[in-house]
């Protein structure tokens, strides 16, 4: 039973020591406000760029999320197909499990739309009859997991004996998604390079701190301090660099969004859109800070592991 309280006391002392070192490393940073602020600012700027690009891509993706609904298949029926046969075809196609919606444009409706859009309304009065066919506008169900599904549906509809021409207009959507995929990979590449830059920044800062505290480290080793004990304050220093850099990057990103929100909203109103910029969610902000802290810890770990063994009491 005596081991129980003693064991709890050791655990308590362990956590108290870590808390003291954590606060002590923060106090050490506050004693050098200029250099600390510069390092934090560089880390924040390095993290703000990929974060801003990530947000821009998310907003563009959100803006284009509803554009899938503009992907339609136009079925131009043969000229000799009357409205009764067309209505029968419409009823049959509405039962198709890959079709979300279907509507019919009669010959008269098509001619009226052509008059309004073409500007040849007077010239069309001299036609003996209506040359336009009945058109069925099919809205397919978009399944991003099966991108070839729409092409298969197009072939199926085109094979119908009442259909003269089946036209699918979604090439621009494919090009847009291809560009978004390229942008996504570019952001990952830039983010990886800037993450490496953060590692180098933290590592170099910790290296200079180790050199400045060389005498203190030598004395600690003389009195029997382990490498883990000596390493701990430097690791927490890297943590604070990462944490503060992540917080500052989040603030810079939020400030940038705030400055852009009104101009973007005014631009959207000109296009009769209610689009608004979306900022970092709680999960995104937490991930940013977690990544920043991890980079700070990793950078300090690499620097301490390399340079601490080189210092030995003479």
N, C-alpha and C positions, 0 to 999 in steps of 0.2 A: 504493500500500500504506500510505502514511503517513496517509491519510484514515481508514482502518479503525480503528486504535487511538484516534484523536482522536474519531471518531464514537461509539465505545463509551464513551469517557470522558465525552462530553457527556450520553449517555443515563444513565450511572451517576450523574452529578452531578444530573441532573434528578430522578431517583427519590430520591436522598439528600436533596435539598432538600425534596421533598414529605413524606418521612418526618419530617424535622426540624420542618416546619411542623405536621404532624399531631400529633406529640408536644408541640410547643410550645403549640398551642391547648388540648390537654388540661391542660397545666401551668397555663395561664392560668385555666382553669375551677376547678382545685383551689385557686387562691389566693382564690377567692370562694365558699367552700363553702355558705354559707347561701342566697345568691341562686341559685346553681347547683342546689342540692338542691330548692329550691322550684319552679324551672322544670321540672326533670326530673319531679318529683312530679305537677305539673299535666298535663304531656304524658302521663305514665303513666296517670293517672286518665281522661283523655280517650280513651285507646286501650283501656283495660280494659273500659269499658262496651260498646262494639260487639263486642269480642272475647267478652265473657261472653254477650251475646245470641246471637252466632253459635254458641257452644258449646251453649247451651240449645236452640237450634233443631236443631242436629245431633243432640243426644241425643234430642229428641222425634221427629225423623225416624227415628233408629235404633230407637226404641221402637215406632214404628208400621210399621216395615219388614215385619214379619211379619203385619200385620193384613190384607194383601191376601189371605192364605190364608183369611180368614174370609168372603170374598166368594163366596157360593155361589148357585146357581140351584136352586130346589126345583121339581120337576116333579110335579104332582098328576095322576095318571092317572085316566081315567074309572072309575067305580065297577064297571063290568062287565069291566074288564081283569083277567085272572087272572095268577098269578105266572109261568106259562110264557111268556106274551106279554111280560110285563115283563122277564124274563130275556133274551129275544131282543132286546128294545130296548136293554138294558144292554150286551150284547155288541156291538151295532152302534155304539152311541155311544162305546164305548171306543176305537174305531178313528178317531174324529174327531180331527183334528190341532189343534183348539183346546180340547180337553178334557183336563185333567190327571188327574182321578180321578172316578169315579162309584160311588156305592153305593146300595143299595136298602133301603128300610124297608117291610117287609111290613105287611099290614093288622093282623096280630096284634101285631107289634112297635110299630106306631103306637098301637094301643089301649092296650097296656101302658104306654108312655111317657105317654100322655094321663092314665091313671089315676094315675100317680105324680106328675105335675106339676100336675094340675088340682085334686086333692083331692076329686073326685066319684067315687071308685072304687066306693063302695057303690051310688050311683045308677045307674052304668053297668051293673050286674048285671041291671037290669030291662029292658034293651034286648033286642029279639028277635034282632037280628043286629049285625054290625060295620059301622057306617056309614062308617068311614074308608077312604079309597082307598089304593092303593099309591103311595108317594112315592119318587122318584128324586132323590138329592142330587148335583148336578153341581158339581165344582170346576173352573172354567175356568182356562185359562192366562192370566196377567195380562201384558199388553203395554202398558207405559206410553207407548210411541210411537204406539199406536193405541187411544186411550181409548174409541172407539165400537165396538170389536171385540166387547165383551161384549154390547152391546145387539143387535148383528147376530146373535150366537149365540143370544140369548134369543128373538128373533123366529123364528129357524130352528127351535128346539126347540118353540116354542109352536105352530108350524104342523103338528107331527106329529099324526096322527089319533088316536093313543092318549093324547095329553096333553090334559087338561081345562084346567088352569091352570098357567102358568109364572110363578114369582115370583122376582125378583132383589132382594136386600137389600144394597145398597152405597151408599145415599144418604149414610149417616153417614161412610163413608170419603171420598166426594167432598167433603163439607163440611169434613172434617178437612184434606184436601190443599189445599182452597181457603184455609183459614185459615193453613196453613203457607206458602203462596205469598204471602199478604198480609204475614205476619210476616217473610218473607225480604226483601220490598221495603222494609218499615219499617226493618229492620236496615241495609239499604244506604243508606237516606235518613239515618238517624241517624249511621251511620259516615261518610258524606260530610260532614255538618255538623260532626261532631267532628274530622274530618280538616282541614276549613277552619279550625277553632278552633286546631288544632296549628300550622298555617301562620301564623296571626296571632300566636300566642304566641311562636314562634321568631322571626318577623319583628320583632316589637316588642322582644324581648330583644336581637337583633342590632343593631337601630337604636340602642338605648340604649348598647350597647357601642361602636358607631361614634362616637357623640357623646362618650363618655368618652375615647376615644382619638383625638380630633380633632387634637390637636397632633402626635401621632405620625404621623398620616396626612399632615398638611401637610409635616412634615419629610421624610417618605419621598418625597413628590411633588417637593419642592425638589431632592433629590439624584438625580432622574430615574427613580424607581420607577414601573413601569407599573401601570395599574389592575388587571390580572390578578394581579400580584405582591401588591398591597395587599389584593385581594379574597380571596386564597387562605386566610389564617388564619381569616377570618370564615366561609367556607364549611365549613372543617373544624370550626369551633366548632358550626355548625348540625348537622353530621354527628354530633358527639359528643352533642349534645342529643337527636337522634333515636335514636341507638343506645342510649344509656342509658335513655331513656324507653321504648323497645321492650322492653329487658331487664326493666325494672321492671314494665311492664304484664304481661309473661309470668309474672313471679313473683307478682304480685297475683292474676292469674287462676288460677294453679296453687294458690295458698293458699286462694282461695275454693272451688275444687273439693274440696280436701282437707277443708275444714270442712263441706262439704255431703255428702261421700261417705257417711259413716256414717248420717246421718238418712235419706238417700234409699235406702240399702241396707235399712235397717230397715223403711221403708215398703214397699219392693218385696217383702220377705219376708211381710208381712201379706197381700199379694195372690198369694202363692205364685209369685213371679217371681224370676229370678236377674239382673234388670237392674242394671247398674252404670254410674255416670257415666263417660264417656270424656273425657279431657282433650285438650289440643292435641297433635297429632302433630308429628313433626319438621318436616314440610313446612309445617304451619300456623304453628308457632313461627317458622320461618325467614321465612315470608311476613310475619308481624307485624313482625319486626325490620327486614326490608327495606323495608316500607311506612313504618315509622317513620323510618328513615334517609333515605328519599326525601323525606318531608315536611320533615324537618329541613334537608336540603340545599336544597330548593325554597324554603322560607321564608327561609333566609339569603340565597339568590341574589336573590330579589325585593327584600329589604330593602337589600342591598348595592348592587344595581343602581340603586335609586332614590335612595339617600342619599349614595353615594360621589361621584357627579359634582357634588354640591352643595358639596363641600369642596375648595377651591382655596387654595393658599398666597397670602397677601396680601403 
